[in-house]
Amino acid sequence: MNKYKDIHAKFLAEELQMRGHALFKVVPNRKNTDYKVYVFRNTPEFDNDLTEINKRRKLIV
C-alpha cells in the first residue's frame, strides 16, 4: 500500500476531510496548473471511506 494517495477531485477531497481524514498537502496538478491535487495519508480507514464514497456516487449518477 502506498503511503500517500492523490485525489484530483475537489468534492472528493472535501468529503474525505468531512469524514475526518487530514489533508497532508495540496500541490499543483502537473498536467493542468489551473487545478490542484489533494494528497492524503493512505490508511485502511481512508481506503474504506474512498470506496464507500465512490460506490455511493455511482448509484447517484
MDAnalysis code that builds the backbone (N, CA, C; Angstrom):
import MDAnalysis as mda
import numpy as np

u = mda.Universe.empty(183, n_residues=61, atom_resindex=np.repeat(np.arange(61), 3), trajectory=True)
u.add_TopologyAttr("name", ["N", "CA", "C"] * 61)
u.add_TopologyAttr("resid", np.arange(1, 62))
u.add_TopologyAttr("resname", ["MET", "ASN", "LYS", "TYR", "LYS", "ASP", "ILE", "HIS", "ALA", "LYS", "PHE", "LEU", "ALA", "GLU", "GLU", "LEU", "GLN", "MET", "ARG", "GLY", "HIS", "ALA", "LEU", "PHE", "LYS", "VAL", "VAL", "PRO", "ASN", "ARG", "LYS", "ASN", "THR", "ASP", "TYR", "LYS", "VAL", "TYR", "VAL", "PHE", "ARG", "ASN", "THR", "PRO", "GLU", "PHE", "ASP", "ASN", "ASP", "LEU", "THR", "GLU", "ILE", "ASN", "LYS", "ARG", "ARG", "LYS", "LEU", "ILE", "VAL"])
u.atoms.positions = np.array([
    [0.853, -1.178, 0.000],
    [0.000, 0.000, 0.000],
    [0.896, 1.237, 0.000],
    [0.596, 2.160, -0.910],
    [1.339, 3.417, -0.945],
    [1.064, 4.226, 0.306],
    [2.038, 5.017, 0.711],
    [1.904, 5.802, 1.933],
    [0.938, 6.977, 1.750],
    [0.861, 7.509, 0.521],
    [0.013, 8.665, 0.244],
    [-0.899, 8.369, -0.939],
    [-2.012, 9.095, -0.996],
    [-2.972, 8.920, -2.088],
    [-3.299, 10.296, -2.655],
    [-3.184, 10.448, -3.960],
    [-3.515, 11.703, -4.635],
    [-4.985, 11.697, -5.029],
    [-5.659, 12.785, -4.698],
    [-7.065, 12.956, -5.063],
    [-7.151, 14.183, -5.972],
    [-7.754, 14.005, -7.142],
    [-7.818, 15.091, -8.116],
    [-9.144, 15.846, -8.084],
    [-10.155, 15.281, -7.475],
    [-11.482, 15.906, -7.430],
    [-11.672, 16.643, -6.107],
    [-11.956, 17.936, -6.218],
    [-12.121, 18.762, -5.016],
    [-13.275, 18.268, -4.139],
    [-14.397, 17.883, -4.753],
    [-15.551, 17.411, -3.971],
    [-15.182, 16.173, -3.156],
    [-14.355, 15.323, -3.732],
    [-13.939, 14.104, -3.047],
    [-13.004, 14.427, -1.884],
    [-12.096, 15.359, -2.097],
    [-11.187, 15.780, -1.021],
    [-11.979, 16.399, 0.127],
    [-12.988, 17.198, -0.200],
    [-13.814, 17.823, 0.842],
    [-14.604, 16.780, 1.620],
    [-15.155, 15.795, 0.932],
    [-15.918, 14.723, 1.587],
    [-15.020, 13.912, 2.522],
    [-13.811, 13.629, 2.075],
    [-12.869, 12.882, 2.908],
    [-12.477, 13.685, 4.150],
    [-12.310, 14.982, 3.991],
    [-11.999, 15.829, 5.138],
    [-13.174, 15.863, 6.119],
    [-14.396, 15.909, 5.605],
    [-15.567, 15.905, 6.481],
    [-15.649, 14.601, 7.269],
    [-15.103, 13.532, 6.714],
    [-15.104, 12.234, 7.406],
    [-13.916, 12.088, 8.357],
    [-13.136, 13.153, 8.500],
    [-12.066, 13.163, 9.494],
    [-10.676, 12.857, 8.986],
    [-10.497, 12.751, 7.692],
    [-9.168, 12.468, 7.141],
    [-8.422, 13.786, 6.931],
    [-7.225, 13.862, 7.506],
    [-6.433, 15.086, 7.437],
    [-5.754, 15.202, 6.076],
    [-5.847, 16.381, 5.520],
    [-5.174, 16.682, 4.263],
    [-3.683, 16.813, 4.554],
    [-2.846, 16.072, 3.818],
    [-1.406, 16.110, 4.044],
    [-0.795, 17.338, 3.372],
    [-1.143, 17.546, 2.082],
    [-0.675, 18.732, 1.372],
    [-1.477, 18.907, 0.087],
    [-1.374, 20.097, -0.481],
    [-2.004, 20.412, -1.762],
    [-0.893, 20.849, -2.709],
    [-0.876, 20.267, -3.895],
    [0.145, 20.603, -4.889],
    [-0.532, 20.928, -6.216],
    [0.124, 21.713, -7.070],
    [-0.465, 21.987, -8.387],
    [-0.489, 20.719, -9.236],
    [-1.524, 20.600, -10.043],
    [-1.612, 19.497, -10.986],
    [-0.567, 19.726, -12.076],
    [0.272, 18.741, -12.333],
    [1.347, 18.909, -13.323],
    [0.832, 19.016, -14.749],
    [-0.292, 18.386, -15.030],
    [-0.834, 18.421, -16.395],
    [-1.607, 19.702, -16.671],
    [-2.247, 20.240, -15.634],
    [-3.033, 21.470, -15.801],
    [-2.886, 22.281, -14.517],
    [-2.093, 23.331, -14.576],
    [-1.796, 24.110, -13.374],
    [-2.990, 24.906, -12.857],
    [-4.098, 24.911, -13.594],
    [-5.324, 25.555, -13.095],
    [-5.968, 24.712, -12.004],
    [-5.580, 23.448, -11.894],
    [-6.157, 22.524, -10.930],
    [-5.138, 22.143, -9.856],
    [-5.657, 21.597, -8.765],
    [-4.816, 21.174, -7.657],
    [-4.979, 19.673, -7.408],
    [-3.978, 19.090, -6.775],
    [-4.023, 17.694, -6.359],
    [-3.975, 17.687, -4.837],
    [-4.910, 16.972, -4.217],
    [-5.030, 16.913, -2.768],
    [-4.413, 15.596, -2.310],
    [-3.435, 15.670, -1.422],
    [-2.688, 14.483, -1.004],
    [-3.083, 14.118, 0.429],
    [-3.472, 12.864, 0.614],
    [-3.863, 12.333, 1.919],
    [-2.963, 11.162, 2.272],
    [-2.838, 10.877, 3.563],
    [-2.163, 9.659, 4.001],
    [-3.097, 8.486, 3.710],
    [-2.537, 7.438, 3.150],
    [-3.326, 6.266, 2.786],
    [-3.368, 5.295, 3.969],
    [-4.538, 5.109, 4.532],
    [-4.747, 4.181, 5.644],
    [-5.889, 3.249, 5.275],
    [-6.070, 2.151, 5.991],
    [-7.219, 1.270, 5.706],
    [-8.554, 2.020, 5.840],
    [-8.675, 2.900, 6.820],
    [-9.914, 3.669, 7.003],
    [-10.143, 4.610, 5.819],
    [-9.052, 5.212, 5.338],
    [-9.137, 6.097, 4.176],
    [-9.639, 5.320, 2.965],
    [-9.048, 4.152, 2.723],
    [-9.470, 3.319, 1.588],
    [-10.939, 2.920, 1.698],
    [-11.386, 2.572, 2.911],
    [-12.788, 2.200, 3.102],
    [-13.716, 3.369, 2.781],
    [-13.380, 4.552, 3.280],
    [-14.217, 5.722, 3.017],
    [-14.203, 6.091, 1.534],
    [-13.048, 6.025, 0.906],
    [-12.943, 6.341, -0.514],
    [-13.794, 5.381, -1.340],
    [-13.741, 4.112, -1.023],
    [-14.553, 3.111, -1.718],
    [-16.044, 3.379, -1.512],
    [-16.424, 3.674, -0.284],
    [-17.830, 3.950, 0.023],
    [-18.344, 5.178, -0.729],
    [-17.552, 6.237, -0.754],
    [-17.952, 7.468, -1.455],
    [-18.113, 7.187, -2.947],
    [-17.172, 6.466, -3.542],
    [-17.246, 6.161, -4.957],
    [-18.428, 5.269, -5.303],
    [-18.721, 4.294, -4.459],
    [-19.887, 3.432, -4.700],
    [-21.185, 4.246, -4.621],
    [-21.285, 5.113, -3.618],
    [-22.476, 5.944, -3.467],
    [-22.642, 6.879, -4.653],
    [-21.552, 7.421, -5.130],
    [-21.590, 8.344, -6.277],
    [-22.069, 7.610, -7.533],
    [-21.652, 6.367, -7.720],
    [-22.078, 5.605, -8.900],
    [-23.581, 5.352, -8.869],
    [-24.138, 5.191, -7.666],
    [-25.587, 4.976, -7.549],
    [-26.373, 6.234, -7.910],
    [-25.798, 7.392, -7.615],
    [-26.481, 8.672, -7.879],
    [-26.438, 9.019, -9.341],
    [-25.305, 8.774, -9.991],
    [-25.121, 9.151, -11.414],
    [-25.805, 8.209, -12.286],
])
